[in-house]
């Protein structure tokens, strides 16, 4: 290209700032069209019935935020004539965050173990810790399916529901205790994971997501309409609580407090439940890390990277997919049984699609394949929701904004981890020694 042609092309292209400004203005117009009917007019009850109250200041704030945010975003990724969005995380940043996560993980475990006994910690904090750890465990279970095997699952809450209802029904109709129902609930959830896995063996991408989404809704509708078995919309109540080696958390001479010479307190059961879900979450983490180093874990990673290449290497993709679905569902079943015994009541409304979306968002935002990233995302999202409880009208807006920012700046998640589980350093060393011997 000659200098004259280059100057002509440059003159024909709009300036970067002008193009960024125009794009931000278009985004603001779209935001205005969406926010005006949803945020500008609010229906409030009055003496004469419902009436519409204008709240245009909210619309103005939303439009201004979209305009400024879009303009800043465009100016940071704009190139003269070509806009190139970032499509991958920086390898150097990923390595640094991975090292930080490896250093912080032991400290996080120590803090989690000591949390109930830290000064100033109240029952609300312990309850919030139980909720966060439940979602951490669910995120680590889904991370096997989505992060390691690369299978997009939008119906993960179905296995969560299977575990909860399995424990509730077995405990009520057969009188089984929590410690017997816990593994049974995991096995039943894994069984349903295999049932889901068989029809979707040939599917991938969007088609796989649609089928798993439908599976989650089918389970919820069955629980809602199978009234004589599941209680329907009324749910199941009076679910038995777990015991500490046969000791119930109740007042009396045969209770937990009296046995250990303690004064009875309702906080004992809450602390026990906290350590129970902490142990289940750590077991999930330990099993996942160990599986990644086994042949099945390497097969999951190969399937995630390229299914065709995975088949060409002689890996049985049927077994690989089914084991991913089964193990991920098993951990969801464990978490579901714990949820049932903690709540004492379950209903189909507890297992809606938004739960699956929230768990998937935790995995994606934390970093698919990263255990520490999933834990941080669960802590920020679940704990953040509690902090924003007073602003319930804006919680989902903040949640959506955070998701957009993470996907723009860190497309692979906060702590992206694509490091192979096994390296060939030893084989290379042996090969080099053989070459030296041959030359000698």
C-alpha positions in Angstrom: 0.0 0.0 0.0 1.4 3.4 -1.0 1.5 6.4 1.3 -1.3 8.1 -0.6 -3.6 5.0 -0.3 -2.8 4.8 3.4 -3.7 8.4 3.9 -6.9 7.9 2.0 -7.9 4.9 4.1 -7.0 6.8 7.3 -9.1 9.8 6.3 -12.1 7.6 5.4 -12.0 6.0 8.9 -13.7 7.8 11.7 -11.5 9.0 14.6 -11.3 6.6 17.5 -12.9 9.0 20.0 -15.7 9.9 17.7 -16.5 6.3 17.0 -16.3 5.4 20.7 -18.6 8.3 21.5 -21.1 7.3 18.9 -21.1 3.7 20.1 -21.6 4.8 23.7 -24.5 7.1 22.6 -26.2 4.1 20.9 -25.7 2.0 24.1 -27.3 4.8 26.2 -30.3 4.9 23.9 -30.8 1.2 24.2 -30.5 1.5 28.0 -33.1 4.3 28.0 -35.5 2.2 26.0 -35.1 -0.7 28.5 -35.0 1.3 31.7 -37.8 3.7 31.0 -40.7 1.2 31.3 -39.0 -1.0 34.0 -37.5 1.7 36.3 -39.2 4.9 35.3 -42.8 3.9 36.2 -43.5 2.0 39.4 -46.9 0.6 40.3 -47.8 1.4 43.9 -51.1 0.7 45.8 -53.2 3.7 46.8 -56.6 4.4 48.3 -58.1 4.3 44.8 -56.2 1.3 43.6 -52.9 1.0 41.8 -51.3 4.1 40.4 -48.1 4.7 38.5 -45.4 6.8 40.2 -42.6 8.3 38.0 -39.0 7.7 39.0 -37.1 9.3 36.1 -34.1 10.0 38.2 -33.4 6.3 38.4 -33.6 6.1 34.6 -31.2 9.1 34.2 -28.7 7.5 36.5 -28.9 4.1 34.7 -28.5 5.8 31.3 -25.5 7.9 32.5 -23.8 4.8 34.0 -24.2 2.9 30.7 -23.0 5.8 28.6 -19.9 6.5 30.7 -19.1 2.8 31.2 -19.4 2.1 27.5 -17.3 5.1 26.6 -14.5 4.1 29.0 -14.7 0.5 27.7 -14.5 1.6 24.1 -11.6 3.9 24.7 -9.6 1.2 26.5 -10.0 -1.4 23.7 -10.2 0.9 20.7 -7.6 0.9 17.9 -7.6 3.4 14.9 -10.2 2.0 12.6 -10.5 -1.4 14.2 -12.0 -2.3 17.6 -10.3 -5.4 19.1 -11.9 -6.6 22.2 -9.8 -8.7 24.6 -10.5 -12.3 24.1 -8.1 -14.0 26.5 -6.5 -13.4 29.8 -2.9 -12.3 30.1 -0.7 -15.4 30.7 1.5 -13.5 33.0 -1.5 -12.3 35.0 -2.9 -15.8 35.1 0.4 -17.2 36.4 0.6 -14.5 39.1 -3.0 -15.0 40.2 -2.4 -18.8 40.3 0.6 -18.3 42.6 -1.4 -16.0 44.8 -4.2 -18.5 45.0 -1.8 -21.3 46.0 -0.4 -19.1 48.8 -3.8 -17.9 50.1 -5.6 -21.3 50.0 -4.1 -22.6 53.3 -4.8 -19.3 55.0 -8.4 -19.5 53.7 -8.9 -23.0 55.2 -7.5 -21.9 58.5 -9.8 -18.9 58.7 -12.8 -21.1 57.7 -12.0 -23.6 60.4 -11.6 -20.9 63.1 -14.6 -18.7 62.0 -17.2 -19.8 64.6 -14.8 -19.0 67.4 -13.4 -15.7 66.2 -14.1 -12.7 68.4 -17.2 -10.8 67.4 -18.7 -13.6 65.3 -22.4 -14.0 65.8 -25.0 -16.6 64.7 -25.8 -14.6 61.6 -22.2 -14.9 60.4 -22.1 -18.6 61.0 -25.4 -19.0 59.1 -24.0 -17.0 56.2 -20.8 -19.2 56.3 -23.0 -22.3 56.0 -24.8 -20.7 53.0 -21.5 -19.7 51.3 -19.9 -23.1 51.8 -23.0 -24.8 50.4 -22.6 -22.9 47.2 -18.8 -23.4 47.2 -19.5 -27.2 47.3 -22.0 -26.9 44.5 -19.6 -24.8 42.5 -16.8 -27.3 42.9 -19.2 -30.1 41.8 -20.3 -28.2 38.7 -16.7 -27.3 38.0 -16.1 -31.0 37.2 -18.7 -30.9 34.5 -18.2 -27.4 33.1 -14.6 -26.5 34.1 -12.8 -29.8 33.6 -14.9 -31.7 31.1 -16.2 -28.6 29.2 -19.8 -29.7 29.2 -22.2 -26.8 29.6 -24.9 -27.9 32.2 -27.8 -25.5 32.8 -29.8 -28.0 34.8 -27.4 -28.7 37.7 -30.0 -27.8 40.3 -31.9 -30.9 39.3 -29.3 -33.1 41.0 -29.4 -30.7 44.0 -33.1 -31.4 44.2 -32.7 -35.1 43.8 -30.3 -35.2 46.8 -32.6 -33.1 49.0 -35.8 -35.1 48.2 -33.9 -38.4 48.5 -32.8 -37.6 52.0 -36.2 -36.2 53.0 -38.2 -39.2 51.7 -35.8 -41.9 53.0 -35.7 -40.3 56.4 -39.5 -39.9 56.7 -40.7 -43.2 55.1 -37.9 -45.5 56.2 -36.7 -43.9 59.4 -33.1 -43.7 58.2 -30.6 -41.4 59.8 -28.6 -38.6 58.1 -25.3 -40.5 57.9 -27.0 -43.4 56.1 -29.1 -41.1 53.8 -26.1 -38.9 52.9 -24.3 -41.5 50.7 -27.6 -42.9 49.4 -28.6 -39.4 48.2 -25.3 -39.0 46.4 -25.7 -42.4 44.7 -29.2 -41.6 43.6 -28.1 -38.2 42.2 -25.2 -39.9 40.4 -27.6 -42.4 38.9 -29.7 -39.5 37.5 -26.5 -37.9 36.3 -25.8 -41.0 34.2 -29.5 -41.0 33.0 -29.0 -37.4 31.8 -25.6 -38.3 30.3 -26.8 -41.0 27.9 -29.2 -38.8 25.8 -26.6 -36.0 25.5 -23.6 -38.0 24.4 -23.7 -36.7 20.9 -24.6 -33.2 21.8 -22.3 -30.3 22.5 -22.5 -26.5 22.9 -25.8 -24.8 22.8 -27.7 -28.1 22.1 -26.3 -29.6 25.3 -27.2 -26.6 27.3 -30.8 -26.7 26.0 -31.2 -30.4 26.9 -29.7 -30.0 30.4 -32.0 -26.9 31.0 -35.0 -29.0 30.0 -33.9 -31.8 32.3 -33.8 -29.4 35.3 -37.2 -28.1 34.5 -38.6 -31.6 34.1 -37.4 -32.6 37.5 -38.9 -29.4 39.1 -42.3 -30.0 37.4 -42.3 -33.6 38.5 -41.7 -32.6 42.1 -44.4 -30.0 41.8 -47.1 -32.3 40.4 -46.3 -35.7 42.0 -48.4 -34.6 45.0 -48.9 -37.9 46.8 -45.1 -38.7 46.7 -43.3 -35.4 47.0 -46.0 -33.2 48.7 -46.3 -31.1 45.6 -46.1 -27.3 46.2 -46.6 -27.9 49.9 -43.2 -29.6 50.1 -41.9 -31.8 52.8 -41.5 -30.7 56.4 -40.3 -32.0 59.7 -37.1 -33.4 58.1 -34.9 -35.0 60.8 -31.8 -33.2 61.9 -28.4 -34.8 61.9 -26.9 -36.0 65.2 -23.3 -36.0 66.5 -22.6 -39.8 66.8 -26.1 -40.4 68.1 -26.2 -37.3 70.4 -29.1 -34.9 69.6 -28.8 -31.2 69.9 -31.6 -30.8 72.5 -31.9 -30.0 76.2 -31.9 -32.9 78.6 -29.5 -35.4 80.2 -29.0 -37.3 77.0 -28.3 -34.3 74.8 -25.1 -33.1 73.3 -24.5 -30.3 75.8 -25.2 -32.4 78.9 -22.9 -35.2 77.6 -19.9 -32.8 77.3 -20.8 -30.8 80.4 -21.8 -27.7 78.5 -24.7 -25.3 79.0 -27.3 -25.9 76.3 -27.3 -23.4 73.5 -29.0 -23.4 70.1 -25.7 -22.3 68.6 -24.2 -25.8 69.1 -26.3 -27.2 66.3 -25.4 -24.3 64.0 -21.7 -24.7 64.6 -22.0 -28.5 64.0 -23.8 -27.8 60.7 -21.1 -25.4 59.7 -18.3 -27.9 60.3 -20.3 -30.6 58.5 -20.7 -28.6 55.3 -17.1 -27.4 55.6 -16.0 -31.1 55.8 -18.2 -32.0 52.8 -16.8 -29.1 50.8 -13.2 -30.0 51.6 -13.8 -33.6 50.7 -15.2 -32.4 47.3 -12.2 -30.3 46.8 -9.8 -33.1 47.7 -11.5 -35.6 45.5 -11.6 -33.2 42.5 -7.9 -32.4 42.8 -7.0 -36.1 43.1 -9.2 -37.0 40.1 -7.5 -34.3 38.0 -4.2 -36.2 38.3 -5.7 -39.5 37.4 -6.2 -40.7 33.8 -9.9 -39.8 34.0 -9.0 -36.3 35.0 -6.6 -35.9 32.0 -9.4 -37.4 29.8 -11.8 -34.6 31.0 -9.2 -32.0 30.2 -8.6 -33.5 26.8 -12.4 -33.6 26.2 -12.7 -29.9 27.2 -9.9 -28.8 24.8 -10.9 -30.8 21.7 -13.4 -33.7 21.5 -12.3 -34.8 18.0 -8.6 -34.9 19.1 -9.7 -36.7 22.2 -11.3 -39.5 20.2 -8.3 -39.7 17.8 -6.2 -40.4 20.9 -8.3 -43.5 21.7 -10.1 -42.0 24.7 -13.5 -43.3 25.3 -15.6 -40.2 25.3 -18.8 -42.0 26.4 -17.2 -43.1 29.7 -15.5 -39.7 30.1 -18.7 -37.8 29.8 -20.8 -40.1 31.9 -18.2 -40.1 34.7 -18.2 -36.3 34.7 -21.9 -36.1 34.9 -22.1 -38.8 37.6 -19.5 -37.3 39.8 -20.7 -33.8 39.5 -24.3 -34.9 40.3 -23.0 -37.0 43.2 -21.6 -33.9 45.0 -24.8 -32.0 44.2 -26.7 -34.8 45.9 -24.5 -34.5 49.0 -25.1 -30.8 49.1 -28.8 -31.3 48.6 -29.1 -33.7 51.5 -27.3 -31.2 53.7 -29.6 -28.5 52.5 -32.7 -30.6 53.4 -31.4 -31.4 56.9 -30.4 -27.8 57.6 -33.6 -26.3 56.4 -35.9 -28.9 57.8 -38.3 -28.1 55.0 -38.0 -28.3 51.2 -40.3 -27.5 48.3 -39.9 -27.2 44.5 -39.6 -23.4 44.8 -36.1 -24.0 46.3 -34.8 -25.6 43.0 -35.7 -23.2 40.3 -33.6 -22.3 37.2 -32.1 -19.3 38.9 -30.2 -21.6 41.2 -28.6 -23.3 38.3 -27.7 -19.9 36.7 -26.2 -18.7 40.0 -24.0 -21.8 40.4 -22.9 -21.6 36.8 -22.1 -17.9 37.2 -20.0 -18.8 40.2 -18.0 -21.3 38.2 -17.6 -19.0 35.1 -16.8 -15.8 37.0 -14.4 -17.6 39.4 -12.6 -19.3 36.6 -13.5 -22.6 35.0 -11.1 -25.3 36.3 -9.9 -23.2 39.2 -10.9 -24.4 42.7 -9.8 -21.3 44.5 -11.4 -19.0 42.0 -14.8 -20.8 42.4 -14.5 -20.4 46.2 -13.7 -16.7 45.9 -16.6 -16.2 43.5 -19.0 -17.9 45.8 -17.9 -15.8 48.7 -18.2 -12.6 46.8 -21.5 -13.3 45.1 -23.4 -15.0 48.0 -21.9 -12.7 50.7 -22.4 -9.7 48.4 -26.0 -10.6 48.0 -26.4 -10.5 51.8 -24.6 -7.2 52.0 -26.9 -5.7 49.4 -30.1 -7.1 51.0 -31.2 -3.6 51.9 -31.0 -2.7 48.3 -33.0 -5.6 46.9 -34.3 -3.6 43.9 -30.7 -3.1 42.7 -29.0 -6.4 43.7 -29.6 -8.0 40.3 -28.4 -4.8 38.5 -25.1 -4.9 40.4 -24.9 -8.6 39.8 -25.3 -8.2 36.1 -22.8 -5.3 36.0 -20.2 -7.4 37.8 -20.7 -10.3 35.3 -20.3 -7.9 32.4 -17.1 -6.4 33.8 -15.5 -9.8 34.6 -16.4 -11.1 31.1 -14.8 -8.1 29.5 -11.6 -7.8 31.5 -11.2 -11.5 32.5 -13.0 -13.6 29.8 -11.8 -16.9 31.4 -12.8 -15.9 34.9 -11.1 -14.3 37.8 -8.5 -17.0 38.4 -8.2 -18.8 35.1 -6.5 -22.2 35.3 -5.7 -24.2 32.2 -2.5 -25.6 33.5 -2.1 -29.3 32.5 -2.3 -31.8 35.4 0.7 -33.8 34.2 4.0 -32.8 32.7 6.5 -34.8 30.8 9.6 -33.5 32.5 10.8 -37.0 33.7 10.3 -38.5 30.3 12.3 -35.7 28.7 15.1 -36.1 31.2 15.3 -39.9 30.5 15.2 -39.3 26.8 18.1 -36.8 27.1 20.1 -39.2 29.2 19.6 -42.0 26.5 20.8 -39.6 23.8 23.9 -38.7 25.7 24.6 -42.4 26.3 24.2 -43.1 22.6 26.7 -40.3 21.7 29.1 -41.7 24.3 
